[in-house]
Amino acid sequence: MTEGNLLILHAAQLLSCSGFAARKGREMADIGLIEDGAVAISGGIITHTGSSREVLAQVNENDYVSIDARGKTLLPGFVDSHTHFVFGGYREEEFAWRLRGDSYMSIMERGGGILSTMQATRAAGLDELVESAGARLDELFGMGVTTVEGKSGYGLDRETELKQLRVMEKLNARHPIDIVPTFLGAHALPPEYQGRPEAYLDYLITCVLPVVREEGLAEFCDVFCEKAVFSPAQSERLLRAAATFGLRPKLHADEISPSFGGAELAAKLQAVSADHLLQTSGEGIRRLAASDTIATLLPLTAFSLGEPFARGREMIDAGCAVALASDLNPGSCFSASIPLLFALACIYMKLTPEEAVIALTINGAAAVGRAGSIGSIDVGKKADLILLRFPSYRFLPYHTGMNSVACVIKDGTVYRP
């Protein structure tokens, strides 16, 4: 681990991904490539960037610890903007059920799925969850993730939802990764509220959201807007209530049911992101493109479920701002493989390597409200960077499913595997 003023020189490629807002449509092709690139860092903040010649003309090399990045690629740290990394138990048996043809919804309807993880998470102690979730963060960090969004949603009661958020709070204080917390109490109906979704929403609004606000435990509120879970009208009711508590809206949208209206609702509410979008209608895509809502796509989940991938190419061509994220969770996607995510996005969703990089950097940052401080190599932003051990970013999808990260720089500190 190396700390202090840092000077990274002679990167074969530097990808600035420059900007302070999400890239939309054709803008996603511009990665800001600089050959023989360099970055100077002081106090954990980027102070200079450009070619090595340009940066060396502006700084005194003797004032820095230098890293020779010849033969390597330098780019912003990845932002994984949709995960459920705090949970108890596993669901490996359900994975086998899906392999034999059982649908995700049929498993959920017979008490599996989210409700199975709910029981395990309710039973788990705080320290147990901190330990298991911390191990998952270690894996993400080693793959170049420097900021991660984490959702609650496996408690479905006040005590456990708050417990999940407090786990994130504890880990945020001790782990290099920055954690952006999201309240997802409306992830499913708990057994005690089966058949009474409005009553459960009353409970969340009156008994849980006030505590989340009082303790400052979350920045966003998410909802599973899906057939047999929460309707668009119910989702809108919760998200508007959450906004009065200072929580910005996100949606699990159009994952399973065709044309359910989740994308349209996200655009209507000016949600920060609409996530999944496997079944989004053409009208939903058009409305997202006309809005500032980020279309966050989760190809690892489609792959794990054996479902068709979201229409990423069509969304970008329509002018959407697209982000990519892992959706790490114990059921539908027990993976946070950033290398596999890159490959799936490029091979099956038809994103170019350049678009995939933008989707996991500046657009991922925008999907968690951080585009002003992370997600690109710009002067004044946090020094959250990664070095690939190859001379081109094109190795990210090409070295299929394999980790290409040589080291991670977080807040100007170098961490080596």
ZATI-851917 format. One line per field, with one value per residue (C-alpha): residue number from 1; y, x, z. Coordinates in steps of 0.02 Angstrom, whole numbers. Layout:
N
pos = c(NUM;...)
north = c(Y;...)
east = c(X;...)
up = c(Z;...)
//
This chain:
417
pos = c(1;2;3;4;5;6;7;8;9;10;11;12;13;14;15;16;17;18;19;20;21;22;23;24;25;26;27;28;29;30;31;32;33;34;35;36;37;38;39;40;41;42;43;44;45;46;47;48;49;50;51;52;53;54;55;56;57;58;59;60;61;62;63;64;65;66;67;68;69;70;71;72;73;74;75;76;77;78;79;80;81;82;83;84;85;86;87;88;89;90;91;92;93;94;95;96;97;98;99;100;101;102;103;104;105;106;107;108;109;110;111;112;113;114;115;116;117;118;119;120;121;122;123;124;125;126;127;128;129;130;131;132;133;134;135;136;137;138;139;140;141;142;143;144;145;146;147;148;149;150;151;152;153;154;155;156;157;158;159;160;161;162;163;164;165;166;167;168;169;170;171;172;173;174;175;176;177;178;179;180;181;182;183;184;185;186;187;188;189;190;191;192;193;194;195;196;197;198;199;200;201;202;203;204;205;206;207;208;209;210;211;212;213;214;215;216;217;218;219;220;221;222;223;224;225;226;227;228;229;230;231;232;233;234;235;236;237;238;239;240;241;242;243;244;245;246;247;248;249;250;251;252;253;254;255;256;257;258;259;260;261;262;263;264;265;266;267;268;269;270;271;272;273;274;275;276;277;278;279;280;281;282;283;284;285;286;287;288;289;290;291;292;293;294;295;296;297;298;299;300;301;302;303;304;305;306;307;308;309;310;311;312;313;314;315;316;317;318;319;320;321;322;323;324;325;326;327;328;329;330;331;332;333;334;335;336;337;338;339;340;341;342;343;344;345;346;347;348;349;350;351;352;353;354;355;356;357;358;359;360;361;362;363;364;365;366;367;368;369;370;371;372;373;374;375;376;377;378;379;380;381;382;383;384;385;386;387;388;389;390;391;392;393;394;395;396;397;398;399;400;401;402;403;404;405;406;407;408;409;410;411;412;413;414;415;416;417)
north = c(0;167;335;519;628;512;530;399;412;337;239;159;224;343;345;507;471;657;742;787;714;556;526;492;402;438;529;359;320;455;384;527;417;490;393;399;467;535;589;687;664;764;740;605;726;731;891;865;750;734;663;624;767;890;837;833;1011;1066;972;935;747;747;796;633;447;392;240;188;130;78;-59;-29;57;191;227;282;160;62;112;-37;56;-89;-224;-316;-362;-369;-529;-688;-865;-931;-1004;-1132;-1255;-1129;-1111;-1298;-1280;-1147;-1261;-1389;-1258;-1178;-993;-856;-803;-981;-1005;-839;-885;-1043;-953;-956;-811;-649;-720;-859;-732;-626;-767;-793;-606;-581;-722;-657;-549;-378;-435;-588;-480;-357;-499;-581;-417;-355;-510;-472;-293;-362;-460;-309;-200;-324;-310;-121;-65;91;143;25;50;-66;-100;-159;-261;-428;-384;-323;-265;-112;-201;-297;-161;-43;-181;-199;-11;-4;-142;-29;118;17;-46;127;183;44;-18;74;58;199;132;222;156;129;85;-56;-102;-127;-275;-400;-423;-505;-652;-544;-429;-554;-493;-320;-217;-50;-91;-137;26;117;27;75;256;282;164;139;290;413;314;298;487;521;414;465;284;297;416;330;235;91;-16;-180;-120;-287;-394;-485;-366;-178;-96;67;161;83;114;296;316;250;348;511;481;438;602;696;609;666;501;509;381;225;80;-105;-87;-204;-353;-493;-434;-361;-179;-161;25;36;134;255;282;311;445;525;536;592;444;437;265;130;-39;-209;-158;-332;-312;-125;-69;39;181;155;169;329;407;360;437;599;604;616;444;322;154;35;-135;-294;-425;-545;-567;-603;-727;-813;-824;-880;-732;-620;-476;-296;-205;-103;-66;-3;104;189;217;295;418;340;359;177;114;-64;-145;-318;-344;-454;-547;-723;-774;-713;-664;-733;-648;-482;-529;-365;-456;-566;-415;-327;-477;-503;-319;-316;-489;-506;-330;-260;-118;-65;-80;110;117;-19;80;237;135;73;238;409;340;224;375;471;325;349;539;552;612;774;690;519;419;511;570;756;885;910;737;601;497;335;246;75;11;-135;-248;-237;-93;-71;-56;-177;-318;-290;-390;-483;-567;-646;-671;-642;-502;-379;-260;-239;-116;-2;179;237;415;424;269;123;-51;-199;-376)
east = c(0;74;13;57;79;75;131;79;181;192;29;12;-166;-255;-445;-508;-696;-702;-859;-969;-1134;-1194;-1152;-1301;-1312;-1167;-1073;-1039;-914;-791;-674;-548;-399;-226;-70;82;-37;-1;-93;-31;-119;-107;-211;-313;-369;-318;-218;-148;-184;-135;13;169;259;121;108;298;307;188;251;414;437;541;387;298;306;312;233;297;141;225;129;-24;-193;-250;-435;-561;-612;-769;-933;-1049;-1213;-1332;-1294;-1373;-1209;-1275;-1373;-1381;-1381;-1372;-1492;-1391;-1537;-1647;-1514;-1529;-1719;-1700;-1584;-1724;-1844;-1930;-1961;-1899;-2077;-2137;-1995;-2039;-2224;-2188;-2086;-1916;-1826;-1818;-1921;-1794;-1654;-1766;-1774;-1585;-1549;-1670;-1581;-1405;-1314;-1242;-1061;-1095;-1165;-1020;-896;-982;-1022;-844;-776;-885;-820;-642;-682;-760;-612;-491;-586;-570;-732;-697;-879;-1026;-1210;-1286;-1470;-1567;-1722;-1688;-1769;-1942;-1963;-1897;-1766;-1683;-1694;-1606;-1481;-1432;-1408;-1305;-1193;-1158;-1126;-997;-911;-909;-803;-675;-666;-577;-730;-856;-1032;-1188;-1336;-1509;-1667;-1762;-1893;-2015;-1919;-2061;-2211;-2162;-2268;-2355;-2421;-2462;-2610;-2600;-2474;-2553;-2542;-2359;-2324;-2411;-2293;-2137;-2192;-2244;-2129;-1968;-1933;-1933;-1794;-1694;-1702;-1667;-1510;-1454;-1442;-1487;-1476;-1598;-1761;-1789;-1943;-1972;-2101;-2160;-2315;-2360;-2246;-2283;-2384;-2330;-2460;-2399;-2218;-2255;-2342;-2191;-2061;-2155;-2168;-1982;-1942;-2020;-1891;-1749;-1723;-1701;-1796;-1732;-1832;-1814;-1907;-1974;-1869;-1995;-2165;-2173;-2225;-2265;-2228;-2078;-1969;-2110;-2135;-1949;-1948;-2106;-2031;-1861;-1786;-1597;-1598;-1712;-1629;-1644;-1757;-1758;-1939;-1948;-2061;-2007;-2105;-2012;-1846;-1902;-1955;-1792;-1696;-1794;-1759;-1606;-1641;-1497;-1541;-1442;-1422;-1375;-1314;-1250;-1429;-1500;-1358;-1388;-1576;-1558;-1664;-1644;-1526;-1585;-1580;-1426;-1380;-1555;-1556;-1392;-1443;-1605;-1505;-1514;-1379;-1335;-1243;-1187;-1190;-1172;-1333;-1235;-1365;-1390;-1529;-1546;-1362;-1235;-1092;-1005;-884;-838;-736;-883;-999;-889;-889;-1077;-1113;-1003;-1039;-1225;-1289;-1183;-1104;-935;-788;-787;-971;-948;-806;-914;-1059;-953;-866;-946;-1121;-1110;-1058;-1209;-1322;-1272;-1270;-1080;-1035;-969;-834;-792;-808;-681;-501;-532;-439;-525;-604;-560;-410;-505;-413;-362;-214;-240;-92;-120;-80;-260;-433;-493;-424;-571;-695;-561;-480;-650;-701;-524;-471;-355;-330;-149;-181;-315;-286;-418;-416;-236;-179;-112;-174;-92;-167)
up = c(0;-55;11;-13;-167;-316;-496;-622;-782;-956;-958;-1129;-1128;-1010;-1023;-946;-973;-937;-876;-729;-790;-874;-1057;-1170;-1336;-1453;-1315;-1237;-1374;-1315;-1182;-1192;-1239;-1208;-1256;-1140;-1009;-835;-678;-528;-361;-201;-43;-129;-267;-450;-481;-656;-801;-983;-1077;-975;-1061;-1017;-835;-806;-871;-731;-578;-488;-501;-342;-240;-284;-267;-448;-531;-701;-794;-956;-1042;-934;-953;-830;-810;-677;-542;-582;-501;-468;-453;-411;-283;-137;-53;127;156;260;192;14;-114;-209;-208;-298;-432;-463;-471;-606;-704;-712;-778;-627;-655;-540;-500;-465;-340;-259;-248;-148;-15;-97;-176;-79;66;92;107;218;347;345;356;499;593;560;686;644;660;553;415;428;405;257;170;197;111;-40;-44;-45;-203;-287;-241;-317;-482;-486;-403;-299;-264;-239;-210;-79;-52;99;59;142;308;259;438;527;633;493;360;480;524;341;322;483;414;265;381;479;322;246;394;378;199;57;-56;-41;-9;-68;36;-36;60;-27;101;-44;-114;-83;31;196;258;388;250;114;12;93;-7;39;224;203;115;258;377;278;263;444;541;441;331;478;564;403;386;570;570;395;341;156;8;-109;-101;-222;-256;-349;-476;-544;-568;-405;-308;-319;-456;-540;-436;-273;-323;-359;-192;-97;-196;-177;10;19;-68;77;186;73;-19;-208;-313;-400;-473;-509;-673;-807;-755;-780;-845;-1021;-1036;-851;-855;-740;-862;-897;-710;-684;-818;-748;-573;-638;-547;-536;-617;-685;-666;-753;-901;-979;-1034;-1063;-1205;-1350;-1272;-1108;-1199;-1286;-1121;-1036;-1182;-1161;-974;-862;-786;-805;-884;-774;-856;-764;-889;-756;-695;-867;-893;-725;-755;-936;-991;-1144;-1114;-1102;-1269;-1228;-1409;-1446;-1288;-1330;-1511;-1447;-1342;-1168;-1037;-999;-846;-807;-636;-561;-460;-339;-234;-164;-282;-460;-478;-355;-448;-451;-589;-671;-805;-853;-849;-977;-1092;-1083;-1114;-1270;-1341;-1307;-1279;-1421;-1325;-1392;-1271;-1262;-1214;-1083;-1003;-995;-926;-780;-742;-767;-801;-651;-548;-612;-565;-382;-386;-386;-562;-490;-386;-460;-621;-728;-727;-708;-606;-439;-431;-307;-359;-382;-522;-584;-683;-801;-831;-1019;-1139;-1202;-1126;-1260;-1152;-1033;-1140;-1239;-1087;-1060;-880;-816;-700;-789;-641;-587;-445;-375;-322;-198;-133;-195;-101;-202;-160;-243;-249)
//
